[in-house]
Amino acid sequence: MDQLALIEPTTAKHQQYQPHGISPDVVPHSHVRRAFPVMNIATISSGFEKGDFLVREEKGQRVYFDFFEEAFNYIAYKGYIRMTGEDEKEWIDTMNNVHSSVKGGMKYNTGKLLMVLYKPLAVEED
């Protein structure tokens, strides 16, 4: 059974890895909290022929709208929330860097990214 080496938050000491047995210090996977929440993201972009605004959401679904309000209401109704300033900026920078890294440019029009939203997902307990 694989075990994780964990850091004790109060003492900042590493727990020992026990390859041939289970240490009493090992924390079950179900008790380890994630550093970041599990979430889906959605984006609203502009600059398309089919509609002025595009919502990209989970599983690659794309929906075009003529008005920003329609795009925002559509994604908000599905439970998505706008990210805060720094988080949103980080996602926008990341996506712009990814798109610009493609040699010769992206195959499809990526538009101008306007807004990043997220929807926290419930994590099933083991």
Secondary structure per residue as TSV (DSSP state, phi and psi in degrees):
chain	resnum	aa	ss	phi	psi
A	1	M	-	360.0	128.6
A	2	D	-	-73.9	143.8
A	3	Q	-	-127.0	152.9
A	4	L	-	-99.6	142.7
A	5	A	-	-86.7	118.5
A	6	L	-	-106.2	157.1
A	7	I	B	-105.7	126.1
A	8	E	-	-73.5	116.9
A	9	P	T	-64.2	-27.0
A	10	T	T	-83.8	-27.7
A	11	T	T	-114.9	-10.7
A	12	A	-	57.9	34.4
A	13	K	-	-106.0	144.2
A	14	H	B	-77.7	139.5
A	15	Q	-	-81.9	150.2
A	16	Q	-	-76.9	141.2
A	17	Y	-	-84.0	128.0
A	18	Q	-	-111.4	92.1
A	19	P	T	-67.2	-26.6
A	20	H	T	-109.6	11.3
A	21	G	S	-169.1	167.6
A	22	I	-	-96.8	121.0
A	23	S	-	-74.3	146.1
A	24	P	T	-66.7	-13.4
A	25	D	T	-87.0	-7.0
A	26	V	-	-73.5	131.9
A	27	V	-	-96.9	129.1
A	28	P	-	-59.9	148.8
A	29	H	G	-52.3	-38.9
A	30	S	G	-66.4	-15.8
A	31	H	G	-100.3	-2.7
A	32	V	-	-87.0	124.6
A	33	R	-	-86.0	142.7
A	34	R	-	-75.5	148.2
A	35	A	S	-71.0	-31.2
A	36	F	S	-129.5	143.4
A	37	P	-	-68.7	151.6
A	38	V	-	-76.5	130.1
A	39	M	E	-154.2	159.4
A	40	N	E	-103.0	148.3
A	41	I	E	-115.9	156.4
A	42	A	E	-136.2	153.4
A	43	T	E	-130.2	153.3
A	44	I	E	-119.3	124.7
A	45	S	E	-127.0	163.0
A	46	S	E	-126.9	164.1
A	47	G	-	100.4	50.9
A	48	F	-	-129.8	155.8
A	49	E	S	-77.3	-38.7
A	50	K	S	-68.2	-27.3
A	51	G	-	-171.3	155.0
A	52	D	S	-68.9	-27.1
A	53	F	E	-128.5	142.1
A	54	L	E	-124.5	130.7
A	55	V	E	-104.8	122.7
A	56	R	E	-107.4	130.0
A	57	E	-	-135.0	-165.9
A	58	E	G	-53.6	149.0
A	59	K	G	60.1	25.3
A	60	G	G	74.6	9.5
A	61	Q	-	-66.1	133.6
A	62	R	E	-123.9	131.1
A	63	V	E	-132.1	128.2
A	64	Y	E	-97.5	146.1
A	65	F	E	-138.0	151.8
A	66	D	S	-85.1	-22.2
A	67	F	S	-129.2	142.3
A	68	F	H	-58.6	-42.5
A	69	E	H	-57.9	-38.8
A	70	E	H	-64.3	-43.1
A	71	A	H	-63.4	-46.2
A	72	F	H	-64.3	-46.5
A	73	N	H	-62.1	-38.4
A	74	Y	H	-59.2	-49.4
A	75	I	H	-77.2	-33.0
A	76	A	H	-65.4	-37.7
A	77	Y	H	-61.5	-29.4
A	78	K	T	-81.7	2.1
A	79	G	T	97.3	8.0
A	80	Y	-	-81.6	145.9
A	81	I	E	-124.4	141.1
A	82	R	E	-67.6	137.7
A	83	M	-	-70.4	155.7
A	84	T	-	-73.5	165.0
A	85	G	H	-44.9	-58.3
A	86	E	H	-68.9	-41.0
A	87	D	H	-63.4	-44.9
A	88	E	H	-63.5	-43.1
A	89	K	H	-61.6	-41.2
A	90	E	H	-62.1	-44.0
A	91	W	H	-63.9	-43.8
A	92	I	H	-62.6	-45.6
A	93	D	H	-60.2	-43.8
A	94	T	H	-60.9	-48.5
A	95	M	H	-66.2	-38.9
A	96	N	H	-63.4	-40.1
A	97	N	H	-65.8	-40.7
A	98	V	H	-63.0	-47.4
A	99	H	H	-62.5	-40.3
A	100	S	H	-75.4	-13.8
A	101	S	T	-79.6	-13.1
A	102	V	S	-75.5	117.9
A	103	K	T	-61.7	127.6
A	104	G	T	83.1	-0.6
A	105	G	-	90.4	163.9
A	106	M	-	-68.7	148.2
A	107	K	S	-67.9	-35.5
A	108	Y	S	-114.5	157.9
A	109	N	-	-67.8	120.7
A	110	T	-	-91.8	-10.8
A	111	G	-	67.6	-169.9
A	112	K	E	-104.4	119.6
A	113	L	E	-71.9	122.2
A	114	L	E	-102.7	-37.6
A	115	M	E	-153.4	141.6
A	116	V	E	-118.4	130.4
A	117	L	E	-122.2	161.5
A	118	Y	E	-138.9	159.0
A	119	K	E	-134.1	113.0
A	120	P	E	-63.3	141.3
A	121	L	-	-105.9	142.4
A	122	A	-	-72.6	130.9
A	123	V	-	-96.4	126.1
A	124	E	-	-74.0	132.9
A	125	E	-	-81.9	140.6
A	126	D	-	-76.9	360.0
